[in-house]
């Protein structure tokens, strides 16, 4: 069981490296498959989810300690973000299981850490996507997550205002 989940997850990470029209459906299918497999045994699923979320936390912590452009790229890439999205979907799918629901806290902290890692304009869309994930987790888990503080700076930025100007027709 554990081996099967690891194989699915490794395959998922391979596909999740790139995000395009071809890989999107495959990523979504693998997410659905992993969520279904985890349903078989919630005890082992808990350990597996905990292990993979912990790996993401450790990778983020190492990047925060050593903030170089290459370490930031190890976090701000599709593979890492799709992993956060996968585990977010798992937490959402099994929010009624009290043990798995407890894993929402470290996942939320990891997502917030990724959002706070770099406030560059380049990563605005990524931050918006992660805030959407936080809102979905908050909705199903009934955990209050203040997300406005991550969206408002984006909406107030000159970058956003310039890109989204509405032309007036006279």
Residue pairs with C-beta under 8 A, 6 or more apart in sequence:
1 40
1 41
1 44
2 44
2 47
2 48
4 37
5 34
5 37
5 38
5 44
5 45
5 48
6 48
8 30
8 33
8 34
8 37
9 34
9 52
11 30
12 27
12 30
12 31
12 34
12 82
12 86
13 79
13 83
15 23
15 26
15 27
15 30
16 23
16 27
16 30
16 78
16 79
16 82
16 83
16 86
17 77
17 78
17 79
18 78
19 27
19 78
19 82
27 82
31 85
31 86
31 89
34 86
34 90
35 89
35 90
35 93
38 45
38 48
38 49
38 90
38 94
39 45
39 94
42 94
42 97
42 99
42 100
43 99
45 94
45 100
46 99
46 100
46 103
49 87
49 90
49 91
49 100
49 103
50 103
52 83
52 87
53 87
53 103
53 106
53 107
53 110
54 106
56 80
56 83
56 84
56 87
56 110
57 106
57 109
57 110
57 113
59 74
59 75
59 80
60 75
60 110
60 113
60 114
60 117
62 71
63 71
63 72
63 74
63 75
63 117
64 113
64 117
67 117
72 117
72 118
74 80
75 114
75 117
76 114
76 117
76 118
76 123
76 126
80 114
81 114
81 126
81 129
81 130
84 107
84 110
84 111
84 114
84 130
84 133
85 129
85 133
87 103
87 107
88 107
88 111
88 133
88 136
88 137
90 100
91 100
91 101
91 103
91 104
91 107
91 137
91 140
91 141
92 136
92 137
92 140
92 141
94 100
94 101
95 101
95 104
95 140
95 141
101 141
104 137
104 141
104 143
105 143
107 137
108 134
108 137
108 143
108 145
111 130
111 133
111 134
112 134
112 150
114 130
115 127
115 130
115 131
115 150
119 153
121 157
121 159
124 154
124 157
124 159
124 160
127 150
127 151
127 154
128 151
128 154
130 150
131 147
131 150
131 151
134 145
134 147
135 145
135 147
137 143
137 145
138 144
138 145
138 147
154 160
